[in-house]
Amino acid sequence: PIKGFGGVCQGASSLMKLHSEIKQLLNPQIGTLISVSTIVDIMNMIGKCVVSGNVRRSAEIAFGDPLDDEYIDLKNYEKNPHRMAYG
C-alpha cells in the first residue's frame, strides 16, 4: 500500500505496456524526424498509464502551430482513428 494516499500499486504491467506501445510507435520512425503527432501520442500514452483507482490522473495541454494541419487534426479521429485509444 502507498501510505498517505490509500492506493495500491497495480504492479509493473501498465509500465511494461507503456514501454511496448512507445516502442511500437517509434520503431517504424527510426531515421526520420519526430513528428508533432508522435510527440503528442507519447504524452498521451504516458497520461493513460498514470492511473489511480482505474481513473486517469493526468491533465495535459499540447501547444502547436495553429497553421499546422497535422497539429490541427490531432483530435480528428476520422483522419487519425488509431489515436482514439489514447488521444
C-alpha positions as CSV (number, residue, x, y, z in Angstrom):
1,P,0.0,0.0,0.0
2,I,1.0,3.6,-0.6
3,K,1.0,5.4,2.7
4,G,-0.8,8.7,2.8
5,F,-2.8,8.1,-0.3
6,G,-4.7,4.9,0.3
7,G,-3.9,3.4,-3.1
8,V,-2.4,0.1,-4.0
9,C,0.3,-0.3,-6.7
10,Q,-1.0,-2.2,-9.8
11,G,2.4,-3.7,-10.4
12,A,4.7,-3.3,-13.4
13,S,2.3,-4.4,-16.1
14,S,1.0,-1.0,-17.0
15,L,4.5,0.5,-17.2
16,M,5.7,-2.5,-19.3
17,K,2.7,-2.0,-21.6
18,L,3.6,1.7,-22.0
19,H,7.2,0.9,-23.0
20,S,5.8,-1.6,-25.5
21,E,3.4,0.9,-27.0
22,I,6.1,3.6,-27.3
23,K,8.5,1.1,-29.0
24,Q,5.7,0.2,-31.5
25,L,5.2,3.9,-32.2
26,L,8.9,4.8,-32.5
27,N,10.4,1.8,-34.2
28,P,8.9,2.4,-37.7
29,Q,10.2,6.0,-37.5
30,I,13.8,5.2,-36.9
31,G,15.9,7.5,-39.1
32,T,13.1,10.1,-39.6
33,L,12.4,13.3,-37.8
34,I,9.9,13.0,-34.9
35,S,6.5,14.5,-35.8
36,V,4.1,16.6,-33.8
37,S,1.7,13.6,-33.7
38,T,4.4,11.3,-32.3
39,I,5.3,13.7,-29.5
40,V,1.7,14.2,-28.5
41,D,1.0,10.5,-28.8
42,I,3.8,9.7,-26.4
43,M,2.5,12.3,-24.0
44,N,-1.0,10.8,-24.2
45,M,0.3,7.3,-23.7
46,I,2.1,8.4,-20.6
47,G,-1.0,10.1,-19.4
48,K,-3.1,7.0,-20.0
49,C,-0.5,5.0,-17.9
50,V,-0.9,7.3,-14.9
51,V,-4.0,5.8,-13.3
52,S,-5.3,5.6,-9.8
53,G,-8.4,3.7,-8.8
54,N,-8.9,2.9,-12.5
55,V,-9.2,6.7,-13.2
56,R,-6.8,8.6,-15.5
57,R,-4.9,11.0,-13.3
58,S,-3.3,13.4,-15.8
59,A,-4.1,16.7,-17.4
60,E,-2.0,18.0,-20.2
61,I,-2.0,20.5,-23.0
62,A,-0.1,20.4,-26.2
63,F,0.8,23.7,-27.8
64,G,1.5,23.8,-31.5
65,D,1.5,25.9,-34.6
66,P,-2.1,26.9,-35.3
67,L,-1.4,26.8,-39.0
68,D,0.0,23.3,-39.0
69,D,-2.6,20.8,-40.4
70,E,-1.0,17.9,-38.5
71,Y,-1.4,19.7,-35.2
72,I,-5.0,20.9,-36.1
73,D,-6.0,17.3,-36.9
74,L,-4.6,15.7,-33.7
75,K,-8.2,15.2,-32.3
76,N,-9.8,14.4,-35.7
77,Y,-10.4,10.7,-35.2
78,E,-11.8,10.4,-38.7
79,K,-8.3,11.2,-40.0
80,N,-6.5,9.6,-37.1
81,P,-8.7,6.7,-35.8
82,H,-5.6,5.0,-34.2
83,R,-5.4,7.9,-31.7
84,M,-8.9,7.2,-30.2
85,A,-7.5,4.8,-27.6
86,Y,-5.2,7.4,-26.0
87,G,-5.7,10.8,-27.7
